[in-house]
Amino acid sequence: MDPIVETRQGAVRGRFTDGVYSFKGVPCAAPPFGPNRLQPPQPVEPWSGLRDALAFGPKSPQSAYPPVVAMILPEFVGSGEDCLTLNIWSGDLGSANQPVMVWIPGGLFEYHGTSACPWYDGTQFACDGVVCVTINYRTGAEGFLYVEHSVANRGPLDQIGALRWVQENIAGFGGDPGNVTIFGESAGALSIGTVLAMPRAQGLFHRAIVQSGGAQHVSSGETGRRLARYIADKLGVEATLEAVAAIPPERLLAAQEALRDDLMADPDPARWGEVANTTLPWQPVVDGDTIPGPPLERIAAGASAGISLTVGSNTKEWRLFVLPDLIDQITPEMLAGTITVFGLRVDAALAVYRAEHPDASPGDLFAAVMTDWYWRIPAMHLADAHARNSADTFTYEFAWRSPAFDGRLGACHALEIPFVFGTLGHATEPLMGSDPPQHLAESMHAAWVAFAAHGDPGWPRYDLDRRVTMHFDTESACVIDPLAAKRKLWEGVR
């Protein structure tokens, strides 16, 4: 017999397969179109009768993926208006005391934003006593365009709305609303670094795991308004909420694509502000309201002091974005130019990076510099800011090397996700070959479960003296201050 759960909005019917209950496409907010377009998430209209929760809901309207994203993120769904849904896996609907983990997916704040991906299947978490929830949110201009007199950061507000739904409903699925861990990767992790500092999120979760993220990828209000004016000019309308909301989604996407093309062709900070370096035009905006101040500064001041945090990154993050061809096209002059743009002295930076990679090509060194600027240094800064408040903090590095591209891909961006979910073999072969180490997946997954259940992933806490970091590889072990030389190099710069 199919399982049925009564939520505050109405009854939903799921499936029971091999000891796990699953519910997919459960609405957690009203469709964000029509009168709800470019508005914060609105409540779901209650329904009568029984609603099937058997299939993933659509993702937010968005453009076709860049090739690198398409390669790593297989999906089950297309775009659609009823996109603010979530999915639940539970091993016991009757307990109401299982820890809850809520997954926030990535996608550059412009793509993806959906949990309809085989890597994110929550079955293994459910088998291990966790209620796993995966969510959708609005991406691109629909979720992040900042026009005057509108509510900013609708994408993060969608995430917070899903967390509020969890507080109100998860007990019916066997979960404990007093023990909620949020976890996410890439833009999902950057979202968590932001949500940690958002007053509207207080009390909605208790632990957080940041996989390849930090709390520094945000724009000023002025940059947000500048991007809105660009979009409005492309559309031939005023930069107002009413004017942009009247534009069909496909036209807004076309303007969004034009913005990205122009940004990539001429990443001038004088024109694009903070997003010239991040190339994330739709990153969250510090608007003074939904995000009152720079998230990293708010976290350092204690905004997340009551939250236990695990944060980490992958050793070779940027390799994903330069293989197979671009890495071999990087010249010494291009490498030096990138280092200079980031505010480092070229000779000092090359000395540090060549000491770690003595035989590296310019492309290898470029990828290492980008990995640190984009992911590893911001992750370290988040850990430092959180730990300064004597808050429980744990750090990790994922170092297992993918065999793809003759082993050159390394421990690239997003590679750790199927290890965390226990979904090796779920459309993972293009990225990690046919025989990734199952024992590594078991140890990482168990650490995530332990952290969600008890706040301790199984290795010593991080502090500013020793900086103990779990190094996940075929043989995993704790290391002390693995970023020491680079931390000093980037100090005051990133």
Rosetta blueprint (number, residue, H / E / L):
1 M L
2 D L
3 P L
4 I E
5 V E
6 E E
7 T L
8 R L
9 Q L
10 G L
11 A E
12 V E
13 R E
14 G L
15 R E
16 F E
17 T E
18 D L
19 G L
20 V E
21 Y E
22 S E
23 F E
24 K E
25 G E
26 V E
27 P E
28 C L
29 A L
30 A L
31 P L
32 P L
33 F L
34 G H
35 P H
36 N H
37 R L
38 L L
39 Q L
40 P L
41 P L
42 Q L
43 P L
44 V L
45 E L
46 P L
47 W L
48 S L
49 G L
50 L E
51 R E
52 D E
53 A L
54 L E
55 A L
56 F L
57 G L
58 P L
59 K E
60 S L
61 P L
62 Q L
63 S L
64 A L
65 Y L
66 P L
67 P H
68 V H
69 V H
70 A H
71 M H
72 I H
73 L L
74 P L
75 E L
76 F L
77 V L
78 G L
79 S E
80 G L
81 E L
82 D L
83 C L
84 L L
85 T E
86 L E
87 N E
88 I E
89 W E
90 S E
91 G L
92 D L
93 L L
94 G L
95 S L
96 A L
97 N L
98 Q E
99 P E
100 V E
101 M E
102 V E
103 W E
104 I E
105 P L
106 G L
107 G L
108 L L
109 F L
110 E L
111 Y L
112 H L
113 G L
114 T L
115 S L
116 A L
117 C L
118 P H
119 W H
120 Y H
121 D L
122 G L
123 T H
124 Q H
125 F H
126 A H
127 C H
128 D L
129 G L
130 V L
131 V E
132 C E
133 V E
134 T E
135 I E
136 N L
137 Y L
138 R L
139 T L
140 G H
141 A H
142 E H
143 G H
144 F H
145 L L
146 Y L
147 V L
148 E E
149 H L
150 S L
151 V L
152 A L
153 N L
154 R H
155 G H
156 P H
157 L H
158 D H
159 Q H
160 I H
161 G H
162 A H
163 L H
164 R H
165 W H
166 V H
167 Q H
168 E H
169 N H
170 I H
171 A H
172 G H
173 F H
174 G L
175 G E
176 D E
177 P E
178 G E
179 N E
180 V E
181 T E
182 I E
183 F E
184 G E
185 E E
186 S L
187 A H
188 G H
189 A H
190 L H
191 S H
192 I H
193 G H
194 T H
195 V H
196 L L
197 A L
198 M L
199 P H
200 R H
201 A H
202 Q L
203 G L
204 L L
205 F L
206 H L
207 R E
208 A E
209 I E
210 V E
211 Q E
212 S L
213 G L
214 G L
215 A L
216 Q L
217 H L
218 V L
219 S E
220 S E
221 G H
222 E H
223 T H
224 G H
225 R H
226 R H
227 L H
228 A H
229 R H
230 Y H
231 I H
232 A H
233 D H
234 K H
235 L H
236 G L
237 V L
238 E L
239 A L
240 T E
241 L H
242 E H
243 A H
244 V H
245 A H
246 A L
247 I L
248 P L
249 P H
250 E H
251 R H
252 L H
253 L H
254 A H
255 A H
256 Q H
257 E H
258 A H
259 L H
260 R H
261 D H
262 D H
263 L H
264 M H
265 A H
266 D L
267 P L
268 D L
269 P H
270 A H
271 R H
272 W H
273 G L
274 E L
275 V H
276 A H
277 N H
278 T H
279 T L
280 L L
281 P L
282 W L
283 Q L
284 P L
285 V E
286 V E
287 D L
288 G L
289 D L
290 T L
291 I L
292 P L
293 G L
294 P L
295 P H
296 L H
297 E H
298 R H
299 I H
300 A H
301 A L
302 G L
303 A L
304 S L
305 A L
306 G L
307 I L
308 S E
309 L E
310 T E
311 V E
312 G E
313 S E
314 N E
315 T L
316 K L
317 E L
318 W L
319 R H
320 L H
321 F H
322 V H
323 L L
324 P L
325 D L
326 L H
327 I H
328 D H
329 Q H
330 I L
331 T L
332 P H
333 E H
334 M H
335 L H
336 A H
337 G H
338 T H
339 I H
340 T H
341 V H
342 F L
343 G L
344 L L
345 R L
346 V H
347 D H
348 A H
349 A H
350 L H
351 A H
352 V H
353 Y H
354 R H
355 A H
356 E H
357 H L
358 P L
359 D L
360 A L
361 S L
362 P H
363 G H
364 D H
365 L H
366 F H
367 A H
368 A H
369 V H
370 M H
371 T H
372 D H
373 W H
374 Y H
375 W H
376 R H
377 I H
378 P H
379 A H
380 M H
381 H H
382 L H
383 A H
384 D H
385 A H
386 H H
387 A H
388 R L
389 N L
390 S L
391 A L
392 D L
393 T E
394 F E
395 T E
396 Y E
397 E E
398 F E
399 A L
400 W L
401 R L
402 S E
403 P L
404 A L
405 F L
406 D L
407 G L
408 R L
409 L L
410 G E
411 A L
412 C L
413 H L
414 A L
415 L L
416 E L
417 I H
418 P H
419 F H
420 V H
421 F H
422 G L
423 T L
424 L L
425 G L
426 H L
427 A L
428 T L
429 E H
430 P H
431 L H
432 M H
433 G L
434 S L
435 D L
436 P L
437 P L
438 Q H
439 H H
440 L H
441 A H
442 E H
443 S H
444 M H
445 H H
446 A H
447 A H
448 W H
449 V H
450 A H
451 F H
452 A H
453 A H
454 H H
455 G L
456 D L
457 P L
458 G L
459 W L
460 P L
461 R L
462 Y L
463 D L
464 L L
465 D L
466 R L
467 R L
468 V E
469 T E
470 M E
471 H E
472 F E
473 D L
474 T L
475 E L
476 S L
477 A E
478 C E
479 V E
480 I E
481 D L
482 P L
483 L L
484 A H
485 A H
486 K H
487 R H
488 K H
489 L H
490 W H
491 E L
492 G L
493 V L
494 R L
